[in-house]
């Protein structure tokens, strides 16, 4: 069975689990980054980790929304959507 992705609503991207997953990846990235920097206090380190992970999440979600807007624009102008071949296994 072939499934074609034509138009993806932006609300399904923004209000899904995707931003939470980006935040989790940002926390891991920030914690790894925190070990390479010296901080005066532990609270300064935790504040920096949280701020970096939130900023990382916003950057990823914003870039994804921009790319999805471009994809929707190209699909509305006649570009063929992404085709997925799905096979049923029994």
C-alpha positions in Angstrom: 0.0 0.0 0.0 1.3 3.4 -0.9 0.7 6.4 1.4 1.5 9.9 0.2 2.1 12.8 2.5 0.7 15.9 0.9 -0.1 18.6 3.4 0.9 18.5 7.0 -1.0 20.9 9.4 1.4 23.0 11.5 -0.7 22.5 14.6 -0.1 18.8 14.5 3.6 19.5 14.6 3.5 22.1 17.3 1.0 20.4 19.6 2.4 16.9 19.5 5.0 15.1 21.4 7.7 16.5 19.1 8.6 19.6 21.2 8.8 17.5 24.4 11.2 15.1 22.5 13.3 18.1 21.4 13.4 19.4 25.0 14.6 15.9 26.2 17.3 15.9 23.5 18.2 19.5 24.6 18.6 18.5 28.2 20.9 15.6 27.3 22.9 18.0 25.0 23.1 20.6 27.8 24.2 18.2 30.5 27.0 16.9 28.3 28.0 20.5 27.5 27.9 21.4 31.1 30.8 19.1 31.9 33.1 21.1 29.6 32.4 24.4 31.3 33.3 25.6 34.8 30.6 27.2 36.9 30.8 29.1 40.1 27.9 27.3 41.8 25.6 24.4 41.2 22.6 26.6 40.7 24.4 28.5 38.0 25.1 25.2 36.2 21.4 24.1 36.6 20.2 27.4 35.3 22.4 27.2 32.3 21.4 23.7 31.5 17.7 24.6 31.6 18.1 27.7 29.6 20.2 25.9 27.0 17.7 23.1 26.7 14.8 25.4 26.3 16.7 27.4 23.7 17.6 24.2 21.8 14.0 23.1 21.9 12.7 26.4 20.5 15.4 26.4 17.7 14.5 22.8 16.6 10.8 23.4 16.7 11.1 26.8 14.9 13.3 25.3 12.2 10.9 22.3 11.8 7.9 24.7 11.4 9.7 26.7 8.8 10.7 23.6 6.8 7.1 22.3 7.1 5.8 25.6 5.8 8.1 25.4 2.8 7.1 21.8 2.2 3.4 22.7 2.4 4.0 25.6 0.0 5.8 23.4 -2.5 3.1 20.7 -2.3 0.4 23.4 -2.9 2.3 24.5 -6.0 2.2 21.0 -7.5 5.2 19.2 -6.0 4.6 15.5 -5.5 4.4 14.6 -1.8 6.6 12.0 0.1 5.4 8.5 -0.9 5.8 5.7 1.7 5.5 2.1 0.7 3.8 0.2 3.6 3.5 -3.6 3.6 1.2 -5.6 5.8 2.9 -8.5 7.6 0.8 -11.4 8.6 
